Amino acid sequence: MLALTLENTAAATYTKQMGELTSKEALSAVATIAPVERQHAAILSYVLGDYPVPDTFVKFAKSDTSLGAQTPSALTAG
């Protein structure tokens, strides 16, 4: 849990600093690091049992499409 808090705090700090930086090199470095911190947080969330990606748009069920994703018409037919 502490590791997740640290990753989220680091990512938020880097993201916030993007608006404050004036050097292109510094902004580039921060813009490269922030997404990696978010990836770390997503992996830790998953390991801790919280799936980090919402399933709002994809519902899984028996179907003919790949990975069991339902077609848009199947979602509205119910």
The 8 nearest C-alpha neighbors of each residue, nearest first, counted from 0:
[[1, 3, 2, 4, 47, 43, 5, 44],
 [2, 0, 4, 3, 5, 6, 7, 43],
 [1, 3, 5, 0, 4, 6, 43, 40],
 [4, 2, 6, 0, 5, 1, 40, 43],
 [5, 3, 1, 7, 2, 6, 8, 0],
 [4, 6, 2, 8, 3, 7, 9, 1],
 [5, 7, 9, 3, 40, 8, 4, 36],
 [8, 6, 10, 4, 9, 5, 40, 11],
 [9, 7, 5, 11, 6, 10, 4, 12],
 [8, 10, 12, 6, 7, 11, 5, 13],
 [9, 11, 33, 36, 7, 13, 12, 8],
 [12, 10, 14, 8, 9, 13, 15, 7],
 [13, 11, 9, 15, 10, 14, 8, 16],
 [12, 14, 16, 10, 33, 15, 11, 29],
 [15, 13, 11, 17, 12, 16, 10, 33],
 [16, 14, 12, 17, 13, 11, 18, 19],
 [15, 17, 19, 13, 18, 14, 12, 20],
 [18, 16, 14, 15, 19, 20, 26, 13],
 [17, 19, 16, 20, 15, 14, 21, 26],
 [20, 18, 16, 17, 21, 15, 26, 22],
 [21, 19, 17, 22, 18, 26, 16, 25],
 [20, 22, 23, 19, 26, 25, 18, 17],
 [23, 21, 25, 24, 20, 26, 27, 19],
 [22, 24, 26, 25, 27, 21, 20, 28],
 [23, 25, 27, 22, 26, 28, 29, 21],
 [26, 24, 28, 22, 27, 23, 29, 20],
 [27, 25, 23, 29, 28, 24, 30, 17],
 [26, 28, 30, 24, 25, 29, 23, 31],
 [27, 29, 25, 31, 26, 30, 24, 32],
 [28, 30, 32, 26, 31, 27, 13, 33],
 [31, 29, 27, 28, 33, 32, 26, 17],
 [30, 32, 28, 29, 33, 27, 34, 35],
 [31, 33, 29, 35, 30, 34, 28, 36],
 [34, 32, 10, 36, 35, 13, 30, 31],
 [35, 33, 37, 36, 32, 38, 31, 30],
 [34, 36, 38, 32, 37, 33, 39, 31],
 [35, 37, 39, 10, 33, 34, 38, 6],
 [38, 36, 34, 40, 35, 39, 10, 41],
 [39, 37, 35, 41, 40, 36, 34, 42],
 [38, 40, 36, 42, 37, 41, 43, 35],
 [41, 39, 37, 43, 38, 6, 42, 3],
 [42, 40, 38, 44, 51, 39, 43, 37],
 [43, 41, 45, 39, 44, 40, 46, 38],
 [42, 44, 46, 40, 45, 41, 3, 47],
 [45, 43, 41, 47, 49, 42, 46, 40],
 [44, 46, 50, 49, 48, 42, 47, 43],
 [45, 47, 43, 48, 44, 42, 49, 50],
 [46, 48, 44, 45, 49, 43, 0, 50],
 [49, 47, 45, 46, 50, 44, 43, 51],
 [50, 48, 45, 44, 47, 51, 46, 43],
 [49, 51, 45, 52, 48, 44, 53, 41],
 [52, 50, 41, 49, 44, 45, 53, 42],
 [53, 51, 50, 54, 41, 49, 55, 45],
 [54, 52, 55, 51, 50, 56, 57, 49],
 [55, 53, 57, 56, 52, 58, 50, 59],
 [56, 54, 53, 57, 58, 52, 59, 74],
 [55, 57, 54, 58, 53, 71, 74, 68],
 [56, 58, 54, 55, 68, 59, 69, 53],
 [59, 57, 68, 69, 60, 56, 54, 55],
 [60, 58, 68, 67, 69, 57, 61, 66],
 [59, 61, 67, 62, 68, 58, 69, 66],
 [60, 62, 67, 59, 63, 69, 68, 64],
 [63, 61, 67, 64, 60, 69, 68, 65],
 [62, 64, 65, 67, 61, 69, 68, 66],
 [65, 63, 62, 67, 68, 66, 69, 70],
 [64, 66, 67, 68, 63, 62, 69, 61],
 [67, 65, 68, 64, 59, 62, 63, 60],
 [66, 68, 62, 59, 60, 65, 61, 64],
 [69, 67, 59, 66, 58, 64, 57, 65],
 [68, 70, 73, 62, 58, 67, 59, 71],
 [69, 71, 73, 72, 68, 74, 64, 62],
 [72, 70, 74, 73, 69, 75, 76, 57],
 [71, 73, 75, 74, 70, 76, 69, 77],
 [74, 72, 76, 70, 71, 75, 69, 77],
 [73, 75, 71, 72, 76, 77, 70, 69],
 [74, 76, 72, 73, 77, 71, 70, 69],
 [77, 75, 73, 74, 72, 71, 70, 69],
 [76, 75, 74, 73, 72, 71, 69, 70]]
